[in-house]
Amino acid sequence: MPVQNRGPLSGAPAAHAWDLHRFNTAPAPEAEAALLECFGSHRWAQQLAAHRPYPDVEALLAAAEEAGYDLSPTDHAQALAAEVSPGLGPDAPHAARLALAAAHAEYERAFGHVFVICLDGYGPSEHPDQMLAAIRARLGHEEERERAVTADEMRRLARGRIMALVSSQ
Protein backbone atom coordinates (compact mmCIF):
# COMPACT_ATOMS: atom_id res chain seq x y z
CA MET A 1 0.00 0.00 0.00
CA PRO A 2 1.49 3.38 -0.95
CA VAL A 3 2.14 5.70 1.95
CA GLN A 4 0.47 9.02 1.34
CA ASN A 5 -1.98 11.26 3.06
CA ARG A 6 -5.26 9.64 3.76
CA GLY A 7 -8.51 11.29 4.51
CA PRO A 8 -11.22 9.65 6.55
CA LEU A 9 -10.86 6.55 4.39
CA SER A 10 -7.59 5.25 5.76
CA GLY A 11 -6.39 4.33 2.34
CA ALA A 12 -9.22 3.86 -0.14
CA PRO A 13 -12.36 5.72 -1.07
CA ALA A 14 -15.31 3.92 0.43
CA ALA A 15 -15.17 0.38 1.69
CA HIS A 16 -15.55 -0.74 -1.91
CA ALA A 17 -14.82 0.67 -5.34
CA TRP A 18 -17.65 1.88 -7.49
CA ASP A 19 -17.77 2.03 -11.21
CA LEU A 20 -18.68 5.31 -12.89
CA HIS A 21 -22.25 4.17 -13.55
CA ARG A 22 -22.84 3.48 -9.86
CA PHE A 23 -21.30 6.84 -8.94
CA ASN A 24 -23.48 8.63 -11.49
CA THR A 25 -26.69 6.95 -10.31
CA ALA A 26 -26.17 6.83 -6.54
CA PRO A 27 -28.36 9.06 -4.39
CA ALA A 28 -26.74 12.46 -3.91
CA PRO A 29 -25.99 11.97 -0.18
CA GLU A 30 -24.25 8.65 -0.90
CA ALA A 31 -22.17 10.16 -3.74
CA GLU A 32 -21.28 13.17 -1.57
CA ALA A 33 -20.19 10.91 1.29
CA ALA A 34 -17.92 8.96 -1.05
CA LEU A 35 -16.49 12.19 -2.47
CA LEU A 36 -15.84 13.55 1.01
CA GLU A 37 -13.53 10.62 1.55
CA CYS A 38 -11.57 11.75 -1.51
CA PHE A 39 -11.38 15.42 -0.50
CA GLY A 40 -12.85 16.71 2.75
CA SER A 41 -14.65 19.82 1.48
CA HIS A 42 -18.45 19.64 1.65
CA ARG A 43 -18.81 22.34 -1.01
CA TRP A 44 -16.51 20.43 -3.37
CA ALA A 45 -18.36 17.13 -2.82
CA GLN A 46 -21.77 18.75 -3.26
CA GLN A 47 -20.68 20.49 -6.45
CA LEU A 48 -19.35 17.29 -8.01
CA ALA A 49 -22.39 15.26 -6.98
CA ALA A 50 -24.75 17.93 -8.32
CA HIS A 51 -23.16 17.87 -11.78
CA ARG A 52 -23.63 14.16 -12.37
CA PRO A 53 -23.83 12.23 -14.63
CA TYR A 54 -20.30 12.35 -15.99
CA PRO A 55 -19.80 10.77 -19.43
CA ASP A 56 -16.44 9.28 -18.46
CA VAL A 57 -13.85 9.24 -15.69
CA GLU A 58 -11.78 11.96 -17.37
CA ALA A 59 -14.77 14.32 -17.27
CA LEU A 60 -15.23 13.58 -13.55
CA LEU A 61 -11.52 14.19 -12.91
CA ALA A 62 -11.60 17.45 -14.87
CA ALA A 63 -14.66 18.61 -12.89
CA ALA A 64 -12.92 17.68 -9.63
CA GLU A 65 -9.84 19.65 -10.62
CA GLU A 66 -11.89 22.69 -11.61
CA ALA A 67 -13.94 22.50 -8.40
CA GLY A 68 -10.69 22.33 -6.43
CA TYR A 69 -9.58 25.63 -7.91
CA ASP A 70 -12.91 27.29 -7.08
CA LEU A 71 -12.75 26.70 -3.33
CA SER A 72 -12.53 29.41 -0.73
CA PRO A 73 -9.82 29.40 1.94
CA THR A 74 -12.45 28.08 4.37
CA ASP A 75 -13.27 25.19 2.02
CA HIS A 76 -9.57 24.35 1.70
CA ALA A 77 -9.16 24.48 5.46
CA GLN A 78 -12.09 22.08 5.84
CA ALA A 79 -10.53 19.64 3.36
CA LEU A 80 -7.13 19.95 4.99
CA ALA A 81 -8.62 19.26 8.43
CA ALA A 82 -9.80 15.86 7.13
CA GLU A 83 -6.25 14.84 6.25
CA VAL A 84 -3.73 13.03 8.40
CA SER A 85 0.03 13.35 8.16
CA PRO A 86 1.60 10.66 6.01
CA GLY A 87 3.62 8.17 7.97
CA LEU A 88 5.78 5.17 7.44
CA GLY A 89 4.80 1.56 7.75
CA PRO A 90 5.63 -0.43 10.86
CA ASP A 91 8.53 -2.11 9.08
CA ALA A 92 10.30 1.25 8.51
CA PRO A 93 13.42 1.84 10.57
CA HIS A 94 12.78 3.43 13.93
CA ALA A 95 15.18 6.28 13.16
CA ALA A 96 13.30 7.11 9.95
CA ARG A 97 9.96 7.17 11.79
CA LEU A 98 11.45 9.48 14.46
CA ALA A 99 12.95 11.81 11.85
CA LEU A 100 9.65 11.99 9.98
CA ALA A 101 7.67 12.63 13.18
CA ALA A 102 10.01 15.50 14.08
CA ALA A 103 9.76 16.95 10.57
CA HIS A 104 5.95 16.75 10.67
CA ALA A 105 5.87 18.51 14.04
CA GLU A 106 8.13 21.29 12.75
CA TYR A 107 5.97 21.69 9.64
CA GLU A 108 2.75 21.83 11.68
CA ARG A 109 4.27 24.47 13.99
CA ALA A 110 5.30 26.54 10.98
CA PHE A 111 2.08 26.33 8.98
CA GLY A 112 -0.62 25.30 11.44
CA HIS A 113 -1.81 22.24 9.54
CA VAL A 114 -0.70 18.76 8.58
CA PHE A 115 1.80 18.21 5.81
CA VAL A 116 0.21 16.75 2.67
CA ILE A 117 1.96 15.14 -0.24
CA CYS A 118 0.88 12.90 -3.07
CA LEU A 119 3.38 10.10 -3.53
CA ASP A 120 1.74 8.52 -6.57
CA GLY A 121 4.49 7.39 -8.89
CA TYR A 122 6.97 6.63 -6.12
CA GLY A 123 7.65 3.17 -4.78
CA PRO A 124 7.24 2.51 -1.05
CA SER A 125 11.00 2.39 -0.57
CA GLU A 126 11.21 5.98 -1.87
CA HIS A 127 8.50 7.39 0.41
CA PRO A 128 10.65 8.22 3.46
CA ASP A 129 13.21 10.16 1.42
CA GLN A 130 10.53 11.88 -0.66
CA MET A 131 8.55 12.96 2.41
CA LEU A 132 11.56 14.22 4.35
CA ALA A 133 12.97 16.08 1.35
CA ALA A 134 9.60 17.67 0.60
CA ILE A 135 9.00 18.74 4.19
CA ARG A 136 12.47 20.25 4.42
CA ALA A 137 12.06 22.10 1.12
CA ARG A 138 8.57 23.32 1.91
CA LEU A 139 9.57 24.59 5.35
CA GLY A 140 11.46 27.29 3.44
CA HIS A 141 8.28 28.51 1.74
CA GLU A 142 6.50 31.69 2.63
CA GLU A 143 2.99 31.02 3.90
CA GLU A 144 1.28 32.04 0.64
CA ARG A 145 3.56 29.83 -1.47
CA GLU A 146 3.04 26.87 0.84
CA ARG A 147 -0.72 27.37 0.72
CA ALA A 148 -0.55 27.06 -3.10
CA VAL A 149 1.69 23.97 -2.96
CA THR A 150 -0.60 22.36 -0.39
CA ALA A 151 -3.66 23.04 -2.57
CA ASP A 152 -1.89 21.42 -5.55
CA GLU A 153 -0.99 18.36 -3.48
CA MET A 154 -4.57 18.12 -2.21
CA ARG A 155 -5.92 18.17 -5.79
CA ARG A 156 -3.42 15.45 -6.76
CA LEU A 157 -4.50 13.33 -3.80
CA ALA A 158 -8.16 13.84 -4.69
CA ARG A 159 -7.51 12.78 -8.28
CA GLY A 160 -5.92 9.50 -7.19
CA ARG A 161 -8.66 8.83 -4.67
CA ILE A 162 -11.40 9.51 -7.22
CA MET A 163 -9.72 7.15 -9.68
CA ALA A 164 -9.68 4.49 -6.96
CA LEU A 165 -13.31 5.25 -6.11
CA VAL A 166 -14.68 4.76 -9.61
CA SER A 167 -12.42 1.94 -10.73
CA SER A 168 -14.32 -1.26 -11.39
CA GLN A 169 -12.99 -4.25 -9.54
Secondary structure, DSSP 8 states (H G I E B T S, - for coil): -----B-TTTTSSSSS---HHHHHHS-HHHHHHHHHTTS--HHHHHHHHHT---SSHHHHHHHHHHHHHT--HHHHHHHHHT-B-----TTS-HHHHHHHHHHHHHHHHHHSS------TTS-GGGHHHHHHHHHHHHTTS-HHHHHHHHHHHHHHHHHHHHHHHT---
